Each structure stands twice: as C-alpha cells, then as structure tokens.
Amino acid sequence: MTTWIAFFLALIVVIFVHEMGHYLLALYWRVRVLRFSMGFGKPLFVWKSLQPGLQSHTEFTVNAIPLGGYVKFQTADNCTDDPFNAKHAFDSQPLLVRTSIVLAGPVINLLLALLLYAAMNWMGYERQLPQLSSPPPASLADQAGLSSGDLVTNVGLKAGEWQSVESMEQLHTFTLLALQEATHLYLQIESSSTGGSRTAEISLLGLQGHNSIDQMNMLGIQGPRRDPMIADVLSGGVASKAGLLAGDKILLIDGQKMVDAAHVIRMVRAAKGEQKWEILRANNERLITTVKPEIFSKDGRTVAKIDAVLGNAPATIWLADGFLTGLGQAAAKVIAQIKLTVIGFIQIFYTSDGWKQLGGPFYIADIAGKSAAGLHQYLGFLAIFSLSIGVLNLMPIPMLDGGHLLYYMWEAIYGKPVSALWQERLGLLGMATIFTLIILTFTNDFLRWLNY
C-alpha cells in the first residue's frame, strides 16, 4: 500500500507542477484557459473560478485516472463571433508567446528538481563515502590498480583538471558522464594499501558502442565498499542450511581471502558446485562450513545465490551545504542527469537492448515505495521523477510539448505554421511512438516481475 501511495503522490505532484507551468504562463500572457484537468476519465470533482485579468471562467477538474493531465486553451476557430475571446485565444498569440507557454511545463519540472536537490543539500544528509569495492578481475579499474578501500577524492576528464568528490553518488554520476563524453577518466585516490595519494588514469576508448550498464560493468568502478560479512540470512535458504548466521565475517572461500562483500558476491555468482567457507563468528570462533550456492537463471544468464544479504552498512559522512554551494551542486546534478536521460532515451533507438532500460508504472512505483523509507530518499526520487518527465516532454515527439516546439521551429524558419494535414499525420506518428513506448515499459515491468 505504501508503495502505491508514494507513487501516486509523486505522480500528482509532478503532473500538477507541469500543468501549472502552462497555466501560469497563460495567465501572464492573458490567454484564456478553458479547463485545468488533473487526470483523465470521469470527473470526480469539478469547480469553476474566474480567470484573473479576464471576464471568463476556468473549469478545474480532478478525474478518476491520475495518470496525466492537461490545460485546454481557447482557440480562435470556436469564438469567431466574439472578438474579445478571439483576441485571447491561444492560436491568436505571437509565436514567442505560444512557445513560452508550451515550454513552461517542462521547464518548471526541471526547476522543481533543482529546488528539491538544493533543499536536500541545504538540509544535509548522510552520504556514502566514495570508497571503492574491489574491482572485477580484468576490468579497467583492476588494470589501473584500483583496490578495495581506495578513497576517491577528485575526478577529471583531463589530466590536471579536477573536480572534488565527496560522495559515492557524485562519483557515480560523474563516471556515467565520462563514459558518454570523454576518452579518459582520471581519479585521485587515497590508497588503502599504502596510505598515500596517487592518480589513476583509465582509457575509455574500448567501451564505445556498448550500453551504459555494460560500460559500467566493464569499467569496474564499484562501491561503496562493504565488509565481507553476512548482514541477514533468509530462513530455509542455502546460507541458513549451511549454518551461517547474521554477523558472520567471511574470511576465506576455497582458500581465497575475501577482501570485501563485492568479492564474496563474485565468488558466489561464479560457483559451479560446493564451496568451502571459513568464517569468524561474533565470539571470535573460527568455523569451516560447506556452502552449495543455488543455481538459477536471470536475464538469460546462469548465476548462483545463497539467500543471504552480504555486506554491512558502508562508511558515510554527514554533509550540509551553504546556500550558494548547495544550489550550485544541485544545478550541476540537474545538468548531468539531463544529459544522461537524453543519452538513455537515444540509446533506445540505436542499441539492441536500450529499450530494456525503460521502466513503466510498476517499476516506478517500486522505486517510489523503496524511497518512501526516508524523507531524503523520497525527495531524491521526486526530483529525478520530475526531471525525467520534464526531459521526456521536451523530446521532439508529436503530441508532447517537444512536438509542438518542433512545429513552432518550422513556423519560425518558414514564416507559416505546419499545415493541418501534416499536423494530423505527425500526430498519428506521435501517437504510435508513445503507444509503442508504453507497450515496452509494461513489457519490461512484466519481465522484471518474472525475474524478481
């Protein structure tokens, strides 16, 4: 229940803010608004209010299906006998006015994301330290000599041009951008083995042409680091049957020393049969037990599991930014996520499995439910959700705000609007595109549910 409440609350907030952007700019330019609708389907609540500055009323409705909304403007073709209303019709306005009204919805979504991120920074919250887990063997991070416990202090796309890193979240965002924009990644780290500082240079040239998930796996920068211990054991599962308990520290697996939880997870997933585990119990008792990971199929791959949560809570630091610093950090994050969202959307069309990254309402609701455990997590979810809606609506797809902006660009270049016939044809194309995306998101939700 909490999951769906969190989802619908986020949906209502983001949709309301989006439509309010269109509405407020219409009020500013004195364009007559006929209806402000939240949701679709049968109206549940209806009321009318006098539009400021005009002697006309706007109908406000709250409808049964809260999966969207719209603002309906007066058009010139249905008020030919009323010069006053025709003057305030949407399509009678100059190109700049129409453009600003359409643009206002997505822009205010981006502003909401900015303010939410800034508020989080001003309030302060626990952030995971950018302390690395052990990289997978043969990954680029492994080849660069990175190891478990290394603390990243600065990152750069060019040697000598550094940006400070304070949290794992910042490192992850910067790394994703580097994979799309740069040929090299530079890291300044405090080594866990020597205690000194050094610079690691990683070439990203070999990662081009892969999707972002494969790129991150091949890069191998993982974290945050967690100790090689068992946090929880599922009753009746593999770990429970092997006698493992929450709090057990894993020392060796098949004679190989475990440096962190990521190392343990890789050993489990690579298991072909029984494994010999040496553990240290809370009373300093050393035990040896046999663990036989259960083999199962996930996303077309054969992996193994032991029905236990591995790793303790990572190291964190409390950070609270000043007004300008918090706002600047929020702006940088919004810009970075806009780039990543656009890149991810484009990958849907030119990579073979880009469509698998799409998530539908069930996937979004699941994320909303998990984020509802804390205020900062939920604010972060609300911010990225608002940003995604804003960016999506700016895509040049007919029926979306970006499609209308595309029409206005044509009008600005050629001095005349797109013909009604072409608007109808492009509208059908936009409808087909949106319908296809909806089918893909629901398909992904279903496939994730099957693999859950």
N, C-alpha and C positions, 0 to 999 in steps of 0.2 A: 504493500500500500504506500509506504514511504517513497518508494522508487517512482511510482506514477504521480504522486503529489508533487514531488520535486521536479519531475519532468514537465508537468502541465503548468506549474508555477513559473518555471523558466520560459516556457513557450509563450505564456500570456504576457510576461514582462517584455520579452524580446519583440513580439509582434506589436504590442501596444506602442512601444517606443518607436518602432519602424513607421507605423501608420501615423503616429503623432508628428513625426518629422514632415511627412507630406502635408498633414493638416495645418501645422503651424506656418509653413511657408505659404500655403494657400491663403491663410488669414492675413499674413503680411502683405501679400500682393492683391488682396481683396478679390480673390477668386471664389465664386460661390461653391460651397460644399453641400451636396445634397444628402450624403449619407457617410457616416463613420461606422464601419462594421467590424466587430471583433468576432471572428469565427464565421462558419458557413452553416447552411441548413436552416432549420426552423428557428425563428427569433424567440428567445426566452424573455428578454427584457427590451423594451422599446421606449424611448423618450425623445422629445424634441427640445431644441434650445436655439434661441435667436443668435445668429452668427454676428459676432462683433463687427461693426462697420457697415453692415448691410441689413436691409429690411427683409430678411429671409431667414428661414429656419433650417437647421441641420438635424437630420434624424440620426440618433445614436442607437445602435442595436448590439446586443450580446446574443450570439447564436449558439446552437446546440453542439456544433462540431468545432472545437477550439484548435483547428489546425491551420489557421491563416487569418487573413483579414484584408480589408480594402477600404479605400477612400474614394467615393464616387463624386465627380465634379459635374457642374453644369456644363453642357455642351451647346454650341450655337445652333445646331440643327433643330433643337426642340424648344427654342424660345425666339423664333423669327418674328413673332408679333409683339415682343416685349424688348424694346431697345435697351432698357436698363439691365435686364438679366443677360442679354446678349453681350453687353459690354463687359460683364463679369464672368463670362463663360471661359472655361479652361482653354479651349482651342482658339479663342479670340485673342489670347495673350501673345506678346512678343516671344520669340524663340528663347531668349535668355530667361524669361520668367518661367516658361514651361520646363526648361532644363533644370532650373534650380529647384522647382517643386518636386520633380521626379528624383533628382539627386539627393534630396533632403532625407529620404527614408534610409537608404544605405549609410549615408554619412553619419546620421545620428546613432545608428547601430555601432559604428566604429568609435564614435565619441563615448558611448556607454562603456564599451570595452576598455577604452583608455582610462576613464574615470574609475572603473572597478579595479583595474590593475593598480592605478595610483593610490586608491584607498587602501588596498592590501599592503602596498609598500609603506604608506604613512602609518598604518596601524601596527605594522610589524608582525612577523610570524616566524615559526621555526622553519628553517630551510636546511635541506640536506647538504652537507659539505661536498664539494666536488672531489671526492676521494674515490679513486678508481678501483673497480674489481679486477681480478686477474683476467687479462685478455685471452680469447680463444687462441689455441696454438695456430701458428701460420697466418694469423690476422695481421693487418698492417700495424696495429698497435703493438702486437707481440714482436713484430720485426723491428719496431722502433725502440724496443727495450723497455716499454712501459710494464709496470708490475703492480700487484695488489698492494693497495695502501698509498700509492703515489697521489699526492695532493696537487691538483691543477690550480695555479694562481693567476696565470694570464694566458690568453689565446690570441692568435693573429692569423691573418691570411697572407701576410708578407713578413719577412724577417725584419725585426725592429719596430714593427707597428703593432703595439699590444693593446689589448682590452682586458681589464681586470675581470676575474670571475670569482663570485662569492658563493655560488650555489650550484648544485648538480643541474637544476632546472636551466640556469643560464648557460652552462656548458653544453647541455643537450640542444638547446635552441641554436646556439652558435655553430655547433657541429653540423646540424641539419642544413643551415645556410651555407656553410663551407662546402658541403657536398654538392650544392647546386651552383655555386658562384665561383669557386676557386679551384686551383690545380694543386695547391699545397695547404697544409694545416700545420701551424706551429703552436707548440704547447710549452709553457714554462711550468716546471713541476718541482715540488719538494719531494725528493726521492725517499721512499720508505726504507730502502736498504742502506743507503749511505748517509742519509740525513741532510745531504747537500742539495743545492739547486742546479738544475740543468735544463737545456732546451731540447725538445724532441721535434724533429721535422718529419712529416708524413706526406708522401706524394699521393694525391687522389686521382691521378690520371687513369689508373686501371679500373676505377669504379664507374666511369661514364657509361651510360647506356643501361644501367640497372635501376630498378625502382628504389625508393628511399629505404624500404625495410631491408632489402638485400645489401644495399650500400652500408647501412649501419652495422649489419652482421659481419660484413667483410672488413670494415674498418676496425671493429672490435673494441671501441671505447665504451666500456660498460661501467655501471655503477648505480647507486653508491655502494661502496664496499660494506659487506656484512660478514660477521664472524662465521666460521664453519660449524654451526650448531643447529640443533633441532628446536624450532620455536613451538611447534604443536604437532600432535600425532592424531591421525584420523582413526577412530575406533574400528577395529576389524580389518584395517588395511595392512599393506605389506610391512610398513615400519612397526606397527603395533605387534604383528605376529613375530617379528624378529626381536622383540623385547626392547625396542628403542623407546626412550622417554623424552618428553619436553625438557630442555635444559642440557641434554647430552651434547658434548663437544666432540666433533668428528676429527680424529687425529690422522688416521690412515685409511685408505681404501685400496685393497690389493697391494699393500706395501707402499703406496704413493702418498706423500704428505699432502694434506688438504690445507690450502692457504686461505681460502675464504669460501663463502656459500656458493658463489658462482662456479668455483672449481668443483664443488660437490655436485651441483646440478648437472654440469657437463659429464661428470663420471657416471651419474645415474642414467642420463639420457643415452649414453653410449653403451650401456650394459647389454651384454649378449646372453648372460646367464647369472649364476650366483656370484656374489662379491663378498670378500672378507673385509669387514669393517672393524677398526679399532677405535673405541670411544673412551672419553673421560667423563665419568658421571660427577654429579654435583659434590659428592663426598670424596672426590679425588680417587675414586676407584676406576682402574683401567679394565675395560672389558673388550672381548673379541666376540663378534657375532656374525652370523651369515645372513646376508640380505639378498633376496632374489627380486629385483625390480620387475614390475608387471609391464609387459609389452602391450602397446596399443597404437592405433593409427590416428594421426591428427594432421589435417590439411595435406593429405596424401603422403605423409612421412610416417615412418615407424619409429616411435620413441618409447621411453620407459618412464615409469613413475614409482614412487614408494609411499604415496598417500601421507605425506608429511609436509609441513611448512618449514623451509630451510632458511636459516639466517636470522640474526637478531635485528633490532632496530638500528638503522645506520646513524653515524655521528651527525649531529645537527648544530646549527648556530642560530641564535635569535638575531634577526636583523630588522631594524626600523629606519626608514629613510626620512630625510628632511623634505620640505615641500618641493623644492625645485629638483632635487635628486630623485625623489620618488616619481615625480611627473616625467622627468627625462627618461628614467628606466622604463616606465610604463609605455612611453611613446616608442622607445626602441623596441620593446617587446611587440607592440601592435604592428609596427612596420615589418618586423621579422616574420610574424605569423601571417600577415597579409601575403608576403612573398611565398611562404610555404604552402598556404592554402591555394593560391593561384597555381603554383607548380604542381601540387597534388591533383588539382582539377584537370590540368592539361594532360597529366600522365594517364588519366582515364582513357584518353583517345589515342595515345601513341605507344603505350606499353601493354604487353599482353595480359598482365594481371593487375593493371592500375585500377580497374573497376572494383577489385576486391577490397580496396581501401574505403569504399563508400559505406556509410552507416545509416540505417533507417531509424524510425521512431523507437523500436525496441532496443536497439544498440544505444541510442542517445539516452533513453530512459534509464538503461542500466548504468551508464556513466553518471547520470544525474543522481540516481539513488545512492551510488557509492560516494559521491562528493558531498551528499547531504549529511555525512557524519560530522562535518565541522564547518564553521562559518567561512573560513578562508578557502577551503576546498570548494565549497559551493559557489562562492564569489568568483573563483577562478574558472569553474565550469560555465557560469553565467557569462563571463567575459568572452571566453572562446566561442561559446554558442552564438552570442550577439555578433561577434566579429565574423564568424562563418556565414551567418545569414546576410550580413551587410555585403561581404565579398561575393557571395553567390548571386545576390540580386544585381550586382554590377556586371555580371557576366553578359556578353552580348547575345543573349538568347531571347528571341521574341516572346512576349508575354511577361518577361521580367523587366525590372527597371532598366537594366542594361540594354535590353532590346529597344526600348523607347529612346534611350540616349543614342543608340545607333541610328535610328530614324532621324533624330534631330541633327546628328552629324551630317547625314546626307542632305538635309534641308539647308544646313549652314554652308555646305560646299556648293550645292547646285541651285540654291535660291528658291526651291519649291519643295513641298512635303512629298513623302513617299506616297504613291498612288494607293487608292483604296484597294485595288486588285492585288497589288504586291503586299500590302499590309495583311490582307486576308491569307495569301499564300504563305507568307512568312509566319503568320500566326499559327497556321496548321503545322508548320515545321517546328515552331517553338513548342507547341502542344505535344507533338510526337517526341521531341527531345526530353521534355520534362517527364512525360509518361514513361519513357524508357529508363530515365534515371530513377524514378520511383520504383519501377519493377526491379532494377538492380539493387537498390537499397534493401527492399524487402527480401530479395533472394539472399543477399549477404546476411541479413538478420537471421533468416531461416537456417542457413549453413552454419552460422556461429552457434545457434541453438543446438543443432545436431552434434556439433563437436564439443559442446560445453561439458 
